[in-house]
Amino acid sequence: MTKRPTPTPTPPRPPKPQKYVKGLPVSGGIVVGRVLVIDDELRRVVPRKIAAAEVKGELARFESSVKASIAEISRVYEQAESEMGKEAAKIFAFHIGMLKDPSLTSQVRAMIEQETVTAEYAATHVLDKLAAQFRSSKNPVFATKVNDIEDLTTRLLSQMMGGSRASRLEQADAGTIIVARDLTPSQTASFDRSRILGFATDLGGMTSHTAIIAKALEIPAVVGCQTLLRDVDDGDQVVLDGDHGVVIVNPDAATLEHYARAIEQRRLYQVSLTELRDLPSVTSDGAEVTLLGNIELPEEVARVLNSGGTGVGLYRTEYLYLTGNTEPTEGDHYRAYRKCVELCNGRELVIRTMDLGADKYTQAQEEIPERNPFLGCRSIRYCLKNQPMFKKQLRAILRASAEGSIKVMFPLVSTIAELRQAKFLVNDTMEELEEEGLPFDRSIKLGMMVEVPSAAIQAETFAREADFFSIGTNDLVQYTLAVDRINERVASLYTPAHPAVIRLIRDVTRAARRHNTPISCCGEAAGDLEFAMLLIGLGVRTLSVSASMIPPLKRFVRSVTVEQCEKVARQALTLDSDVQVTALLRDRARRIVPEAFEGSGVE
């Protein structure tokens, strides 16, 4: 009898190598968990004819799905309203309104009856057609709602096809990190926070509805990863670093150990920071450095104040266009601004007029998009070309100023003519309100963002006409260095530590000081502890940052002296490369206040 050969055992699959994937940080925090992939299989609906006898059943299935979806969205709406406020919850009110709209649902019924197709195909066809119409609409409000229609389509299909996408979310284990091509606002808002730690997507931007909700919920999130879905499978372990916009797939032991330390340090550091909330923000030699917050929605004022901020240094009002069901009316603007005034309760409130354009808004309504929108009709240029819309906002701001102190700030001013025209429109609006007998603050302060080189170079001229300056480092770096700050191909070139940027900031602060023009910095760099030291050394005494950055920034401010900061600034101005400047700032900051970096988990 021939002996059968012993089968060769199948070798175990080699472990996947560790991989770093860079994206955009939209909500801070560091978490380690297991991947749950949410893909787009649900949306792949093929046309399928049905027998005439099946039409009645398909109609009933569609009606049942609509009712179930309305009930589901209503629960999400209530949750969003309690956790994020009424403004953010309006997104879901829009979804409910669409499902209750007879003109929409009747189209689906008619298609099922007349073309004898499945309910899934009819619903997808009608809603996709509507999304295409919205996408091509010149009305910018419609264009921003495409993601909401796609969300609605997914929800309906989930109900009709057994809830495959929704059920995966519902079945998520504790310690799950969601990875998807994209996520809808309602999916994000309905996450079970006890099981889902955070999420990462290949698509998405800093201003999407999903990003807004992630920030409001304070759930760690990285978007715009581009290729993450190719590198992960269900169950893979990942580190999600929402502070720096990094996802580490299959982290090795050393990486896990590093992040375990960082997470614990971050936790202890956050605990220690709560003790500083009510303490003054003063340097160790007694100089006051005012810390304000940047907000997108009125409800965020409470987060700023609870974090130890003394007011709002930047209210980005363009988010009114992203969270409403229709283009904001004067009343919508007024109610939002009045709410901010009430929540600030006498504290500083700087309202930036609409910064619409390029990556946010204007291209969505252009029949022929601009070839280079970042150098096109955006921000104050767009407002001055659309004066009825602009004056609607100015009227609302001025009316709200009767309820409490408000400052108005114009974005992306590049010429003195733009500032003068904007101020003229404010005065013109004041005259209209006076004729109507409506109260407002006649002495309201009118300032400007300094975020393009032309404004920085002409700071002397602008200082004579602006009531205050706020340096916007995000765009100032972008335009000074000709580097798109969201383009990963040139990301290494984008740095506020470039000597040219530092010199422009120095010149602006000098001009402001000569004319007694108050000056602040509200760009992302202001929240970087190392760069904040440089800003203080250059003469900036007001920093406006996200609420989460206020506690560590206050601790840092209270640990340094103005003399130390000025010495660092003088040294930085002698250097000729951003590499040298960065090394200097890192070394001096860690030498002066090492505990600020050891406790924050920053490397």
Phi, psi and omega in degrees: 000127182284130180282127180288137181294144177290126182296141178285124181296143178290124181295144178296148179296133179295146179296146178292143178288154175294142180217136176263132176236125183264139176219205180252126179282114180249345178205124190286163180130155178237127179222152176238128182198190181254143186283138165237115183275128174249106184258190186256020182304325185298331185276355183273077182261123179262149179294132179220123179284152177233162177285155181303326182291343182269351185301314182301318180294322178293321177298317180295322179295321177295313181299317180297320180293322178296313180297316180296322180293319178298317179297318181294315180294324179300321177293319178296320180300313180297319179295316181295320181295320181286327185266331188236348180100167186294325183298310180294326182290343180301333179305318185278335173297325177297318179297315180298317180300321179295317181292338179266000183278112182300328182294336178273307184295329180293330178294320179294315180299317182297321181292320177299316184287314189276328183254001180043064177238167181292158179297323180300312183292319180297314181296316179298315182298313183293315182288323177294323177295319178295319179299320179296320178295317179296319183298324183265359183292144175283341177285114186297332180295319177296317183299328182281354183264002183301316180299326179291322178293319178296323176300315181296319178300314180299319181295315179298314180297323178300319179292319184282335185250023175090010175066038185300319181284316181295320183294327178298319177294319182293332182268006181300135178282165174298142180083025182271141171242120182281134173236129183210162172297317176202160176232148179272161179302318183291325176299314181297315182293334184265006178304137172279104187294342179285343181242326184261118185276327185180183180209159176220141180229153176284327179259183175104156180223179184294338187249010181288159177304319181298320178295319179301315183290322178300317179296315182297324180275350183055046175255128182305134183207141175229128179239174178066032182284341174071308188237010186299320182301330179290339189255358184233155172229161174309134176092346177298144175275137178220153168255125178252111181255093181285347178287323186245001179071044182231139171240126180251113183270134180051059182297141178279177186300321181294320179294317179298320179295318179300313183286332175298317176296317182298319180295316179293318177298319180297318181296310181296322180296316179297321178298316181294331183288335181298334180290341184269352191309314185264004178276151181291150177269088180227147177290166183293346175255016168094008179273132181281133173236108184287131179247118180243172182245150172262131182228158174248331183231149181305324183299340182284349179302319181299320179297319180299311182292321179292338179273355179103006176285157182253011179161191181245120181264349179202109172254111182278096190284350179296344180290345173299331180280342183264340185251353180267165179278334181223174176301131184302135174274172175301323179295321177299313178301311185299315182296321179295315182290321179296321179297319177298318179300315181296316182291325178288331173051054177093350179280169182297138177219112179252116180260118176273130177294165192306121175260074185258132176148166177054257185281352188252319200207303195296327182294335181294339183251003180273130176297319174240103182302150179292145181291326179223079188297333180292341176250019186250219186271089181222163174058233185295329178297317181294319180295319181290336177273347179234065190295324177301318178294318181296316182291332175300316179291317180299320177301316182294318179297314181296319178298319180292334181294343176288342182269344181171176186292130177221143168244146180250135181231130181264133183269153172052041176287127181240345179225153179295332179296322179296315179297316181294320180293320179296318178294323177298317180295325176297313179297321178297319179293323176300317180297320178298315181294323178297318179296330180272356179075024181263132183284152175196169180273105182296333184261022181304138183278136181240113181240189184211153171280138171255099186219010171229149183304323182299321179291321180294318181292326179263026185304325179301314180296313182294326182296335179283342185241343179264142178284336178197160176245150166223119182280120177261095187294332182305305181279329179299318177294315183300314184279330178290319184263358182056046181235121175291118188286353177245015179261111185296339181290333181240016184303326182293341180273347183273110180206131176287352181276004179296135182307324180296320179294316181298319180293323177295317179297318178301315182295322180293316181295323178296315179297318180297319181294320180296329183254012181054039179265118179303141183223140177225175173229127184237012178279171181300329181298334180295336179271355176277119187302319181295316182287330177299323177300318178295317180299317178297320179294333179274355175111002179280130182240006175226124180239131179242120188222176175294154185304322183293338181271349183296312181301310179295328179291321178296318179299319181295314180303317183289352182258350184244166172250156177298322180299318178298317181294319180293323178296317178298318180297318179298318179294318181299323182290347178269351185270156186243011176214151180294331179297315179294318181297314180300316179297319179297310182298317180297315182295313184292319181296316181288333179285323183282313183226070182300330183294334180293330182266324177295324183277343184266350183082008180278137179266000000 
